[in-house]
């Protein structure tokens, strides 16, 4: 990590949706903290678009599920750090089956 962060709490958020509507989950950052994303997982269809975004919709990370079923990535700590006092959103585009998305990481003093 480039910055000397004051790590103080892990966090996770997940959501699941039945049907062909995709799924999204948001984790809010409290006053004075940044969210560091280290994990993303999704379950959906082949080649479904997966993203981690800012609340304004800016893409921070993008990938495609290479096969039907589970898609899991692990990011090095410090690669994806949200701005202070900002949420992060994990999103799985519309699928033809039930969808689930989870994001996680740790909180740092901003």
Buried (B, 14 or more C-beta within 10 A) or exposed (E): EEEEBEEEEEBEBBBEBEEEEBBBBBBBBEEEBBBBBBBBBBBBBEEBBBBBBBBEEEEBBEBEBEEBEEBEBEBEBEEBBBEBBBBBBBBBBBBEEBBBBBBBBBBBEB
